[in-house]
Amino acid sequence: MKERIYGQWAGDPKGTKEDIKRCIEEVWPIGGRWNSYQCLRKRGYGPEGLYCRQHAKKHEERQK
């Protein structure tokens, strides 16, 4: 499996490596910051248990 990296940009080309205890969804904050980060919620839902409850529902809706 390919390693997931979050928040890569010119000022931080390495970004942040995936935390395997947290949801894999990439989150974009409202206002202020402009770079993405990994969802802060715990995994356990959706395909292979990789999502939090909220993002598992959104992932399911996208698959329809």
C-alpha positions in Angstrom: 0.0 0.0 0.0 1.2 3.5 -0.9 2.1 5.7 2.1 -0.3 8.6 2.5 1.1 12.1 3.0 -1.0 15.1 4.1 -0.4 18.8 3.8 2.3 18.8 1.2 3.0 22.2 -0.3 6.1 24.3 -1.5 6.8 25.4 2.1 6.6 21.8 3.4 7.3 19.4 0.5 7.6 16.4 2.8 4.2 17.0 4.4 3.0 14.9 7.3 3.0 11.1 7.2 -0.3 9.2 7.9 -1.2 8.4 11.5 -2.6 4.9 11.2 -4.9 5.5 14.2 -6.8 8.4 12.5 -9.3 8.6 9.7 -7.6 8.7 6.2 -9.8 11.6 4.9 -7.9 14.7 3.8 -9.5 17.8 5.5 -9.4 21.4 4.4 -10.0 23.9 7.2 -12.5 26.7 7.0 -10.7 30.1 6.8 -7.2 31.0 8.1 -5.1 28.0 7.0 -4.9 26.9 3.4 -3.2 23.6 3.6 -4.9 20.2 4.2 -4.4 17.8 7.0 -5.5 14.3 8.1 -8.8 14.0 9.9 -8.4 14.0 13.6 -11.1 11.4 14.4 -10.4 7.7 15.2 -10.8 5.1 12.4 -13.1 2.1 12.5 -15.8 2.6 9.9 -16.2 2.3 6.1 -14.1 0.3 3.7 -11.4 -1.6 5.6 -12.2 0.5 8.7 -10.1 3.3 7.4 -12.6 6.2 8.0 -14.3 7.8 11.0 -18.1 7.6 11.1 -18.7 11.0 9.5 -16.3 10.4 6.5 -17.4 6.8 6.1 -20.9 8.2 5.3 -19.5 10.7 2.9 -17.4 8.1 1.2 -20.4 5.8 0.8 -22.4 8.7 -0.8 -19.6 9.4 -3.2 -19.6 5.8 -4.3 -23.3 5.9 -5.4 
